[in-house]
Amino acid sequence: MPERWRQPFASSEAVRRRMSAQRRQGTAPEMALRRALHALGLRYRAHAAPVPNLRRKADLVFGPSRVAVFVDGCFWHGCPEHGRRRHSVNGWYWPDKIARNRQRDMDTDRALAEAGWLVVRIWEHEVAAGQPALASLAERLLAAVEERRPARPPRSSRRAAG
Ligand SMILES: [Zn+2]
């Protein structure tokens, strides 16, 4: 039987484990976006570093087009609509943590833009399953990826290279 005062730590450990599993597998909103993109025939790398020597991972990476997509959790990244709801709990810690996340996000955006990438940030509430915005976001992403896709080399030179 754990001491009573330890229980909040146990529960935050469970939260931490769940969050870290979600980072590996993708959150439900991210998976909803991925299914919508797949349905449009778009392919990507998931949870990959767009720029090898920049140690930042994007949720979806469209390599040849240099488009990096981040599906930001409303709470952890400070969504204006949902980010503040839970701040009253542990208020001494969360706003600071979220401010650091946001700083890091801006840092990542700047570094990727400097390396020639288009950075797209989407709030998870925008792509939660069944959201009307989901389909239009997927279409906009498809357009951006296609617009930035490098032209294919002519057939003859592809054969020579292969
Ligand atoms: Zn939100």
Residues whose N, C-alpha, C, O or C-beta is under 5 A from the ligand:
A	BS01	ZN	C74 C79 E81 H82 W123 H125
